[in-house]
Amino acid sequence: MKILMTGGTGLIGRALTADLHKAGHRVTVLTRNPQRAAALLPPETVVHPWDARSPEGWSALLNEVEAVVNLAGESIAGENLRAILLRRWTPAYKRRIRESRLRVGALLTEAIRQAASRPKVLLQASAVGYYGNTGPREVDESAPPGRDFLAEVCKAWEASTAPVAQLGVRRVVLRTGLVLAAEGGILPVMLLPVRAFIGGPLGSGKQAVPWIHLADEVAAIRFLLENEGCSGPYNLCAPQPVTQAEFARLAGRVLRRPAFLPSPAALLKLTLGEKAQLVLEGQRALPRRLLEAGFSFRYPDLEAALRALLG
């Protein structure tokens, strides 16, 4: 299968591109920085420049591909440790988060509309933040959207490519949880307190952590890409969600560190501002539709996933 991808240089995009090549697919990645992308991606990847604002120079590629994977969007937490800890959700940055997603979604939709030969399937990135802060309540794909900032972003992000379904393109929405990977993403930040012997519950510790191992994230995306009967929203998170306190306890066990010192919510809000909702709120999301479709998780258990990642 020939696949056109946006957001291919991110954590998920890099792992997915490598996996797709191993499975025999051919991937072209649209990027604003071809030199950087070529250094990050497998050598067999075709890197094609675009400005993520207009169809010029790349829209003809849609006539040659069977699938589009849209992962593009400004980082919500931050692309590195410094940004995660120091970059606040200012009004300007929140606009960047929203507009980067909606702009690319609308651009892809219009380019597909005008294509002489349309792709068969489009995979649209989203997040379980779509549901808002759900507390202890379990939610599957039938749950309504929340009303906070991230929920509104996810709702609009999903809607940005919704019209392609009316054009005869199968559309899958990837509502992803917290992706755990040893080489980057949110996990190294979550483990910092534990490694420093000051780990423990964040806030109340009762908030849900909708996690997924990077290997399962990639496998689930390819599963949904290759199975023609799959369409609509899918929660990409492990079938055994945990609370934040349970996450800290298991991380402490795996790293052989104490993990009982709480971090007060007020301190986290002072440090991170509005972004603190990423760790103080959560979604007890379940991958009901993914399981019903026949997908099998390699790492359904958090402790096993952490041991695989951390050695």
Secondary structure per residue as TSV (DSSP state, phi and psi in degrees):
chain	resnum	aa	ss	phi	psi
A	1	M	-	360.0	137.1
A	2	K	E	-92.8	127.4
A	3	I	E	-126.6	134.5
A	4	L	E	-106.7	128.1
A	5	M	E	-126.8	140.2
A	6	T	E	-111.1	154.1
A	7	G	S	71.0	25.9
A	8	G	T	-73.6	-13.2
A	9	T	T	-94.0	-0.3
A	10	G	S	-77.0	177.0
A	11	L	H	-55.6	-51.2
A	12	I	H	-69.1	-44.2
A	13	G	H	-59.8	-42.3
A	14	R	H	-64.0	-46.2
A	15	A	H	-66.7	-39.4
A	16	L	H	-66.2	-42.8
A	17	T	H	-59.7	-45.1
A	18	A	H	-62.1	-42.1
A	19	D	H	-66.1	-41.2
A	20	L	H	-64.6	-39.4
A	21	H	H	-63.0	-42.3
A	22	K	H	-62.7	-30.1
A	23	A	T	-83.1	-0.2
A	24	G	T	96.1	4.5
A	25	H	-	-84.0	164.2
A	26	R	E	-117.9	125.5
A	27	V	E	-116.8	131.0
A	28	T	E	-113.5	127.1
A	29	V	E	-108.4	125.5
A	30	L	E	-84.2	130.3
A	31	T	E	-149.6	149.6
A	32	R	S	-85.7	-9.2
A	33	N	-	-134.4	79.0
A	34	P	H	-56.7	-38.1
A	35	Q	H	-64.3	-44.7
A	36	R	H	-65.4	-42.9
A	37	A	H	-61.8	-41.7
A	38	A	H	-62.6	-32.0
A	39	A	H	-76.1	-27.0
A	40	L	H	-91.6	-28.7
A	41	L	S	-99.2	160.4
A	42	P	-	-56.4	147.0
A	43	P	T	-60.9	-25.2
A	44	E	T	-79.0	-4.9
A	45	T	-	-73.9	134.0
A	46	V	E	-86.3	123.1
A	47	V	E	-104.3	125.0
A	48	H	E	-126.5	129.0
A	49	P	E	-73.9	148.2
A	50	W	-	-156.4	165.1
A	51	D	-	-104.2	1.9
A	52	A	S	60.4	21.8
A	53	R	S	-131.6	-22.6
A	54	S	-	-142.2	160.7
A	55	P	-	-82.4	-1.7
A	56	E	T	-65.3	130.5
A	57	G	T	89.0	-11.8
A	58	W	T	-137.2	-19.9
A	59	S	G	-61.7	-27.4
A	60	A	G	-64.1	-21.0
A	61	L	G	-61.4	-26.7
A	62	L	G	-63.5	-24.0
A	63	N	G	-73.6	-12.2
A	64	E	T	-111.4	-5.4
A	65	V	-	-113.2	157.7
A	66	E	S	-102.4	-14.3
A	67	A	E	-146.8	149.7
A	68	V	E	-125.1	131.9
A	69	V	E	-118.0	113.2
A	70	N	E	-104.1	102.7
A	71	L	-	-112.2	5.7
A	72	A	-	-71.9	143.4
A	73	G	-	164.6	143.2
A	74	E	-	-57.7	139.7
A	75	S	-	-59.9	134.2
A	76	I	S	-82.2	-48.6
A	77	A	S	-80.5	-41.1
A	78	G	-	138.1	147.4
A	79	E	S	-85.2	-8.1
A	80	N	S	-152.4	173.8
A	81	L	H	-59.3	-42.7
A	82	R	H	-60.9	-44.9
A	83	A	H	-66.8	-38.4
A	84	I	H	-61.3	-41.1
A	85	L	H	-82.8	-31.6
A	86	L	H	-109.5	-26.5
A	87	R	-	-79.9	118.2
A	88	R	-	-86.3	159.0
A	89	W	-	-83.4	74.2
A	90	T	-	-71.3	162.0
A	91	P	H	-54.2	-38.2
A	92	A	H	-66.9	-41.9
A	93	Y	H	-71.3	-34.5
A	94	K	H	-63.7	-36.0
A	95	R	H	-65.0	-38.9
A	96	R	H	-62.8	-42.7
A	97	I	H	-58.6	-46.4
A	98	R	H	-72.1	-51.4
A	99	E	H	-67.2	-33.3
A	100	S	H	-62.8	-33.4
A	101	R	H	-79.0	-47.7
A	102	L	H	-67.8	-37.4
A	103	R	H	-62.5	-46.7
A	104	V	H	-67.7	-40.7
A	105	G	H	-60.7	-45.3
A	106	A	H	-65.9	-37.9
A	107	L	H	-64.5	-45.9
A	108	L	H	-63.9	-41.3
A	109	T	H	-59.9	-47.0
A	110	E	H	-67.7	-38.7
A	111	A	H	-64.9	-39.0
A	112	I	H	-66.5	-38.7
A	113	R	H	-59.7	-37.6
A	114	Q	H	-90.3	-6.6
A	115	A	-	-67.2	141.4
A	116	A	S	-69.5	-35.2
A	117	S	S	-131.0	110.8
A	118	R	-	-84.1	149.0
A	119	P	-	-64.6	158.8
A	120	K	S	-81.1	-28.0
A	121	V	E	-146.6	145.4
A	122	L	E	-127.8	126.9
A	123	L	E	-101.9	121.3
A	124	Q	E	-109.1	122.2
A	125	A	E	-70.8	147.6
A	126	S	E	-157.3	-161.8
A	127	A	E	-152.2	159.4
A	128	V	G	-68.7	-9.8
A	129	G	G	-59.3	-12.6
A	130	Y	G	-52.7	-33.0
A	131	Y	G	-86.5	-5.6
A	132	G	-	73.6	-166.0
A	133	N	-	-82.8	109.4
A	134	T	-	-97.2	-3.9
A	135	G	T	62.2	-142.6
A	136	P	T	-79.8	-5.8
A	137	R	-	-71.1	130.1
A	138	E	E	-77.1	139.9
A	139	V	E	-131.1	139.1
A	140	D	-	-115.1	-166.7
A	141	E	T	-68.0	-13.0
A	142	S	T	-84.5	-8.2
A	143	A	S	-69.7	147.8
A	144	P	-	-75.5	163.5
A	145	P	-	-72.0	156.1
A	146	G	-	-82.4	-168.2
A	147	R	-	-126.7	3.7
A	148	D	S	-84.0	-177.3
A	149	F	H	-58.1	-49.9
A	150	L	H	-66.3	-37.3
A	151	A	H	-63.0	-42.5
A	152	E	H	-65.2	-39.1
A	153	V	H	-63.2	-47.0
A	154	C	H	-62.4	-42.5
A	155	K	H	-60.5	-47.2
A	156	A	H	-68.7	-36.9
A	157	W	H	-60.6	-46.9
A	158	E	H	-62.8	-41.5
A	159	A	H	-66.8	-22.6
A	160	S	T	-63.3	-26.6
A	161	T	T	-114.3	5.4
A	162	A	G	-56.1	-35.0
A	163	P	G	-61.2	-18.8
A	164	V	G	-65.6	-24.7
A	165	A	G	-63.3	-33.8
A	166	Q	G	-73.2	-13.3
A	167	L	G	-94.6	6.6
A	168	G	T	88.5	13.2
A	169	V	-	-98.0	124.8
A	170	R	E	-63.8	131.5
A	171	R	E	-126.3	129.1
A	172	V	E	-119.6	133.2
A	173	V	E	-106.8	126.0
A	174	L	E	-101.6	95.2
A	175	R	E	-88.5	92.6
A	176	T	E	-89.5	144.4
A	177	G	-	-88.9	-157.7
A	178	L	E	-76.6	115.4
A	179	V	E	-84.8	121.6
A	180	L	E	-96.5	123.6
A	181	A	E	-146.1	145.1
A	182	A	T	-72.6	-28.5
A	183	E	T	-92.5	6.5
A	184	G	E	160.7	-162.7
A	185	G	E	77.4	-153.6
A	186	I	T	-84.8	-21.8
A	187	L	H	-59.7	-48.5
A	188	P	H	-56.5	-33.9
A	189	V	H	-70.5	-41.6
A	190	M	H	-64.9	-27.0
A	191	L	H	-90.2	-10.0
A	192	L	H	-53.9	-50.6
A	193	P	H	-61.7	-38.0
A	194	V	H	-65.5	-44.6
A	195	R	H	-63.4	-29.6
A	196	A	T	-89.3	10.6
A	197	F	T	65.8	22.3
A	198	I	-	-126.3	26.8
A	199	G	B	-74.7	160.2
A	200	G	-	162.4	-173.1
A	201	P	-	-62.4	142.0
A	202	L	B	-97.8	122.7
A	203	G	T	65.4	-133.5
A	204	S	T	-71.5	-24.7
A	205	G	S	79.0	-4.4
A	206	K	-	-88.6	-12.1
A	207	Q	S	-68.4	145.3
A	208	A	E	-77.2	148.9
A	209	V	E	-117.3	101.7
A	210	P	-	-84.3	80.5
A	211	W	E	-93.4	163.2
A	212	I	E	-156.2	137.5
A	213	H	E	-69.4	141.4
A	214	L	H	-54.5	-38.1
A	215	A	H	-62.4	-38.9
A	216	D	H	-73.2	-34.8
A	217	E	H	-59.2	-48.4
A	218	V	H	-65.9	-44.1
A	219	A	H	-63.6	-38.6
A	220	A	H	-67.2	-40.7
A	221	I	H	-63.2	-45.0
A	222	R	H	-66.0	-36.9
A	223	F	H	-58.3	-46.8
A	224	L	H	-71.0	-31.8
A	225	L	H	-66.3	-42.1
A	226	E	H	-87.4	-16.4
A	227	N	-	-97.8	107.7
A	228	E	T	-67.0	-17.6
A	229	G	T	-82.8	-3.1
A	230	C	-	-96.4	127.8
A	231	S	-	-155.4	161.2
A	232	G	E	88.9	-166.0
A	233	P	E	-81.9	143.9
A	234	Y	E	-137.3	131.2
A	235	N	E	-79.8	120.3
A	236	L	E	-102.0	86.0
A	237	C	S	-155.4	155.4
A	238	A	-	-63.7	150.8
A	239	P	S	-74.4	-2.7
A	240	Q	S	-123.2	77.8
A	241	P	-	-66.5	156.1
A	242	V	E	-129.1	165.5
A	243	T	E	-82.7	166.8
A	244	Q	H	-64.2	-37.0
A	245	A	H	-64.2	-39.3
A	246	E	H	-66.7	-37.8
A	247	F	H	-61.0	-47.0
A	248	A	H	-62.2	-41.6
A	249	R	H	-63.6	-45.4
A	250	L	H	-68.8	-37.4
A	251	A	H	-63.4	-40.5
A	252	G	H	-62.8	-39.9
A	253	R	H	-64.3	-44.6
A	254	V	H	-66.5	-39.6
A	255	L	H	-89.0	-3.2
A	256	R	T	57.6	50.8
A	257	R	-	-130.1	152.5
A	258	P	-	-68.2	148.8
A	259	A	B	-148.3	62.2
A	260	F	-	-129.2	-1.1
A	261	L	-	-86.0	115.0
A	262	P	-	-74.4	148.4
A	263	S	B	-107.3	111.6
A	264	P	-	-59.4	143.1
A	265	A	H	-58.4	-38.5
A	266	A	H	-61.5	-38.3
A	267	L	H	-67.5	-41.3
A	268	L	H	-65.8	-38.7
A	269	K	H	-66.9	-36.5
A	270	L	H	-66.3	-37.9
A	271	T	H	-76.8	-44.1
A	272	L	H	-105.6	-12.4
A	273	G	G	68.9	-144.7
A	274	E	G	-61.9	-26.1
A	275	K	G	-61.6	-17.1
A	276	A	G	-59.2	-19.2
A	277	Q	H	-62.2	-20.8
A	278	L	H	-63.0	-28.8
A	279	V	H	-111.8	-18.4
A	280	L	H	-94.6	-13.1
A	281	E	-	-123.3	166.9
A	282	G	-	-166.0	176.7
A	283	Q	-	-132.9	122.5
A	284	R	E	-85.0	67.9
A	285	A	E	-84.9	140.2
A	286	L	-	-117.7	141.0
A	287	P	-	-86.4	57.0
A	288	R	H	-58.0	-50.7
A	289	R	H	-68.2	-33.7
A	290	L	H	-65.7	-42.9
A	291	L	H	-66.8	-41.4
A	292	E	H	-64.1	-28.7
A	293	A	T	-77.0	-10.5
A	294	G	T	104.1	10.4
A	295	F	-	-75.1	139.7
A	296	S	-	-115.8	124.0
A	297	F	-	-78.1	136.4
A	298	R	S	-78.5	-33.4
A	299	Y	-	-127.4	78.2
A	300	P	-	-80.4	-16.3
A	301	D	S	-108.0	130.3
A	302	L	H	-64.2	-43.4
A	303	E	H	-61.8	-42.9
A	304	A	H	-63.4	-38.9
A	305	A	H	-64.5	-43.7
A	306	L	H	-65.5	-39.3
A	307	R	H	-65.7	-37.4
A	308	A	H	-66.9	-36.7
A	309	L	H	-78.0	-35.6
A	310	L	H	-103.0	-1.8
A	311	G	-	72.2	360.0
